[in-house]
Amino acid sequence: MFGKGIIKGLGITLRHTAATFIDDMARVPSRYTNAIETPQGKLLRQPPDSKGLFTIQYPEEKRELPENFRYIPMLLYDEKTGKDRCTACGICAKVCPPQCIWIVRDMNEQGKPIPRPSEFYIDASICMSCGFCAEFCPFDAIKMNHDYEMATYDRFPGLVFDKEELSVPTSYYASLYPSAWAAEEAARAAKAAKKAARGKKGGGAGGARRKAAPAKRTAAPARKADAPASSKAEAAPPQDESKAPPDASSPAPGGSQS
């Protein structure tokens, strides 16, 4: 039949449109009761089993982002100690496909490099949000942020973020990635417990060796004291009688007797 495909396509569109409005109207009351008031605006939760899409009045209203959402990297520091997790190893800059990360390692008063970045830059204008830097970081120092509102009038320096702009506390990362944070903390605690158990086991054997060591050290000086006499006696060569020095009472060779 001529136009059968067109009619079938329009029917699918009409069915999805009706489902959207029906589901949207059914969730109108819960739409505002599930909203979260934040300083940035109202965040709305959309259930994963919803069939339709409701309209969000952006920027007054914003949708709550899923945990696996990633946009721009961020640097973590421990808010209790204020110490950066980053050691300026440069792995993130090496694996970055667009090469948008620059790191400058810090130095001490003597001019020697220390494991801490003095400068850290990310060019957000060319960052592709791939997440390689977060995956390859061995210290869990760099993670992907959820902040996507970074519009600016100028590319340089507006979209080049420095260390101060990228640094966030660990509590902020825990609020964005609760399940990932719990898994990392569990793995870190298991590793610390395993290391402590290994050190405790090795400390017992080391203590026994340390207790036996003084007996060996006390016996050593006696051997050193006897060593010179025995070595001299063994080292002294036997004297040949033919080469013995002449006696004073015997006449000297070639001399006359009185």
C-alpha positions, 0 to 999 in steps of 0.5 A: 500500500502506498504511504504505509511506511509513512503512516506507521512512522507517524503512529510510532511518533504519536504513541511516544508523544501520548506516553510522554504526556501521560507519564508527565502528568502522572508525575507532576506532584512528585516532580516537585516533592523530589526536588533538591534545593541547592545554592545553584538552583533546584535539582530535579530527580527523574526516575529511571523507569519514567516513560516520558520526559518532563520539561526542566526550567533551566537555569532555575531548575537543573536535573540531577546528574548520574554518578558516572557523569564526567566533564572536567578533571579536578584535583583532590586534597585531604581537607583534614591535613590540607595535603595534595594527593598529586605528586606531580608524577606527570602520568596524567599529562602523558596519557592525555590524548589532546595534551591539555595538561601542564604540570610544574613540580615544586622544589624545596629551599635547596632547589631539589624537586619534591613530590608536589605540584607548584603549578597545574593547568588544564585547558578546558577548551580542548579537553575531551572529557575522556577520563584517562587522567583519572583512570591512570592516576596511581594516587587517586589524585585526579577525578572527573568533576560534574561541573559543566557550567563554565561558559566564558566570553574569552578562551584565554585565560577563561578556559585555562584552569590553574591549580587553585581552580581545580583543587577540591576537598575529598568530601566534595568528591565523596558527595559526587561519587558515593559508591566509588568513594566507598569502594576506594576507601574499602580497598585502601583500608584492606591494603593498609591492614594487609601491610600492617599484618605483614609488618607485624609478622616480619617484626617477630622474626626480626626481633629474634634475629636482633636478640641473637645478634649481641652474642655474636658481637661479644664473641668476635673481639676474643677472636680478634685479640688472638688473631695477631699472635697466631698470625705472627707465629704462622707468618714467621719463616724458619731460620736457616743455620747457615745464614745465622749471624756469627757469634761474638766469641767466634773469630771473624772470617779472614781475621787473625787470632791473637 
